[in-house]
Amino acid sequence: MSGNSFGTLFRMTTWGESHGEALGVVIDGCPPRIELSNKDIQQELDRRRPGRGKGSSPRRERDRVEILSGIFEGKTTGTPISLLIRNEDVDSVPYEEWKEVFRPGQADFTYQAKYGIRDYRGGGRASARETAGRVAAGAVAKKILDKEKIKIVGYTLELGGIRALKIDYEEIERNVLRCPDQKAATGMEKKIEEARLQGDSLGGIVEVLARGCPPGLGEPVFDKLEADLAKALMSIGAVRGVEIGAGFGVARMRGSQCNDPIGPGGFEKNDAGGILGGISNGADLILRVAVKPIPSIGLEQKTVDQAMRPVSLKIKGRHDVSAIPRINIVCEAMVAVVLADHLLRQQALNLSIHP
């Protein structure tokens, strides 16, 4: 198992490296006769692409998607969908100086330990550039979810220690940080500028909300919905933690506080985050992810080279100050892929029960 594929019925395999010719994704298991165009995929890629907003990498990639297979006359055919995104603004020169050095916080050391070889240019396969394929697959998954009126939105809850104190969903698209609190967004932008001037980076928290998810999605025991969602989100390079609903807050509650009362109109609160027993309960799905600071920083850091000799380095190149807000779109995509997969699994189960 290579670890490059994800999903059961709706399955994606991403491929490509940061400084290679191209990258992309192959999607297998997408149902036929779903209307899908370049525009559907491109609008999601445009939300993720670099070079937009303060603190973003100056790397200018158009991220133009090319559909190679699986679509005919504007509809999916049920066969594998292959999507290609070419790398157009590659500059590998800054990485030559440190090609024998393990950069702190990066996957250099572990990739070398696993494979005995690594693409040092921009992190290769471990680069966040890989997530373009995920977002493309997420765009296809969202088309499946649209038919069931399931909507997903990811937004910046916290960045650089500044936390959104109110959630105004209309505000999310009004600022480059995709923060639902305009005042908090202003404070976050100041923190980003401070970190940029200092040659440093910032972490934060992204919250993802999925509305319209029907009850019944998820499998007992090992394929619980929250387990698959957590794996999907933790597979994103910069994510270091995942919470569902009240998350770690449940450790400080009593059962009388934690349990969500059920009335004739449904659940009266949602500390469960929309999942009970590993299966969706019809309430909103609420997830939060902890995003680590970008490890490529301009400050001097201690490390070693491949011969384990001490080295001090200052990393050059084009890097984001924070993975947020671009990672928000990746989180949305991974949630969409999981929900599409479990939706198809549930539909298959329903067919077996009611042939």
N, C-alpha and C positions, 0 to 999 in steps of 0.2 A: 504493500500500500504506500503510495507516494504522498498522500495528504494534500493533493491539489484539487480534489473533487469534494463536493458537498451536496447533501440531499438524498432522498430516497426515490420518490416518483418524479418530482421536479428536481433535476440534478444538474449542477453546473461544474465545469472544470475551467479554471482560469489558467492562463499561460503567459509567458513573456517576462522580460526584465526591464528595469528602469531605463537603461541606456542601450537596449537592443533595438532591432529594426522596428518592432511593433509588439503589441501585447493584445490580449483579447480573452474571449470566453466562448466555450461551447456549452450550449444548454440542451439537455435531452429530457424528454418527458412533457414538453409544453403541449397542451391539447391543441387540436386543429381548429381552424376557422375562427381564430381570434384576430381581430383587426390589429395590425401592428405595422408601423412605418419607421423610417429613419428618424422622423421628427419625435416620435414617442421616446426613443432611446436617447437622441441627442439632447433633448431638454433636460434630462437627468444628468448626463455627462457635463453639460454646461454649468450645472449647479456645483459640481465637484471640481472642475478643472482649476489648475493653478494660475497664479498671476492676477488674482482678483482681491481687492481689499487690503487694508493695512495688515502688515505682518505676514502676508502671503508670499510664497516663493515667487521671485521674478521670472522663473521659467515660464515661457510662453508656449503652451501646447494648445492647439485647437481641439484636440481630442475628437476628431471627426470620425464617426463610426461608419464602417463599411459592413453591410449585411452580405455574407457570402453564401448562406444556405438557409433553408427552412421556412422561407417566406415566398409566396407566389400570389401575384395580383393583390397585394396588400393584406394578405391573411396568412396566419401560420398554417403549415401543412401537416403538423404532427411529427415531422422528422427533425433531426438535430438542427438547431439554430447556431450558426457560427458567426461571431462578430469580431471584427478586427479594428484596432485603433493604432495608427502609426505614431511612433515617436518622431517628432519633427524639430524639436529645439533641444538637442542633446549637446552637452559640453562636458566631456569626460576628463579634460585636462587637469582640473583641480584635484582629481582623485589619484593621479599618477604618483604624486609626491608621497602619498600615504598607503600605497597599495600593499606594502608589507607590514602595515601597522593595524592593530585591532582597535577600532574606535570605541570609546566607552559608551555604554548604553545601546550600542548597535548589535546586530546579529553576526558581525564579522567573525568573532571567536567561535561561536557555536556552529556556524555553517562550515568553517574550516575543520572543526572537530568532527562533524558528521560526514562530510563529503570528501575532505582532503583537497578540495578546490573550491574557489568561490569567485563570483563576478564582483570585483571591488568597485565597479563604476556605479556610484549612486546607490549602493546597497543591493544591486542586482534584483534577485527575486524577492528579497526581504523588504524592498522599498515600498513605500506607500503608493507608488505608481501602480502597483499590482491591483489596487482597489478599483481602478477604472473598469476592469472586467467585471468586478462584483456589482458596480453601479449599473452597468449595462444589463446584467442579468436581472438585477432588481427592477429595472424598467419593464422588462418582460413580465416578471412576477406581478408587478403592480397592475398590469393589464388584466391578468387573471383575477386579481382581487377586486378590480373595478366592477367586474360583472356581478360580484356579491356585495357591492357598496362598502367594501372595507377600505378605509383610508388611514394612511400612516404619515405622521409628521415628527421630525426630530428637531429639537431646538436646544440652544445653549442655556443651561441652567446656572452654570458657574464657570468663571474663567479668571485665573490669576487671583483667586480669593474673593472676587466680587460675585455675589449671588443674586439672581433675579428674585425679587420679592413679590412680584405679581406675574400672572400668566395671561397675557393678551395675545391670542393666537393671530390676530390681524397684524400685530407689530412684528411678527417673526420675519416676514418678507420685506419689511421696511428698512432694516439695517443689515449691514454686511456680516455681522456676527450671528445673525439669525437668533437673536435673543428676544424673548417675549416681553421684556421690560426695558423700555427706552432709556430710562435713567441708568439702569444697570449696564446697558450696552455702552453708554458714554464712558462710564467708569472702566469698563473692560478695555475699551479702545486706548485709554490713557495707560493702562497697565501694559498693553502690548507695545506701545511706543517706548515706554520706559525699558522694558526688557530688550527691545530691539537695539536701543542706543547702548545698552550695557553688554550686548553680544550674548544675551541669554535667551531662554525660552520659557513658556508657561504651559501648565496643565489645566484641566478643568473637568466639568461634568456635563454630559449630554443626556437629556431626557427624551425618550421616544414614546409616543402615544399612538396606539392603534385603535381606531373607533370602528364599530360595526362588525366586530369579530363575533360570529355566531357561537353559541355554546356547543361543545362536543369536539373541538379540535384538540389533538394531542393523544398520545398513546400511554397506556399504563406502564409503570415501572421505569424502564430504561430510556424510553423515547418520550418522556414527559415534555409537554410543550415548553415549560420554562427551562428544561435541561437543554433542548435543542436551541432555544433562543440564546441561552447563556453561551453555549458552544459557538454559535454563529457570531455573536458579538465579541467574545474573547478571542476569536480567530483573527480579528482586526489587530494589526501590529501594535498600535499605541494604546489599546485598551487593557487595563490592569485590574478591573473589577466590574461586576454586574450586580445590580439590585433589581428585584421584582417587587412592585407594590411598596409596602412599608420598608422592605429590605432589611438592613441591619437594625432598624428601629424596633423590629419585633422582639429583639433580645432584651429590650427594656420594658416590654409590655406584660400584662397579665392576659390570660385567656379571655377574660371578660372584655378586655380592651381590643384584643387582636381580632377576634372573630367578627366577621361582617354579618350583621343582622339581615334577614331576608323577609321582605314584606310582599304583599300582593303585587306591588309594582316592580319587584326585583330586589337587588342588593341595595341596602341603604347607606353603605359606605364601601370603600374599595381598598382596604389595606392588603388584600390578597393580590391586587394588581391584575385582576381578571382571570386568575387561574386557580383552580382547586383540584387536588389529586392529580396534577399534571395535565388537566383538561380545561379548556376555556369554559368560563361560566356565563358568557354573554356580556359581562361588564367590559369597560375599556381596559385594554392591556397597557400597563404602565411600567416602563423599564428605565433604568438609569445606568450609565456607564462612566467609569472613572478613566479619564484620558491622561496619560503621562505627558510630561513636557517633551518637546522634540529633542532628541539626544545630540543632534548636530548643532553645536553652539560655537561662538567665536572666542570664548574664554579658553585659557590654557588648561589642559587636562592631562592627568597622568595615566599612562597606559604602558603596554609592551608591544614589541614587534613579534613576528612569527618565530624568532629565535628566543623569545621571552626576555629580551633585553629591555630595560626601562627606556621609555620615550616620553617626551612632553610634546603635545601638539595643539595647534589651534586650527580648527576645521574651516576650510574655505569651501566656497560653492554657493549654490542657491537653495535656501532652505526657508521653510515657514518658521515663524516665531511660535505658533501654536498649531496643532493639528485641527483645532476647532477654528472655523465652522465647517471646513471641508469634510471632516470626518462625520459630521452630522448626516450627510447624504449617504455615506457608506453604511452608517448604522441603520438608516431607513431601509436601504437596499437589503441588508442581511435579514432584517425583520420580515421584509416582504417575501424573501426567498423561503424562509421557514414557514410562514403562514400559507403561502401558495402550495408548498409541499404537503403540509398537513391538511389543507383544504382538499387537495386531490386524493389524499389517503382516506379522508372521511367520506368523500363521494364514492370511492371504490368500495368502502365498507357498506355504505347505504345500498349500493347496487347488489351486494351479496346478500343483504338482509331482505331487500325488496326487489328481486330480479324482475 
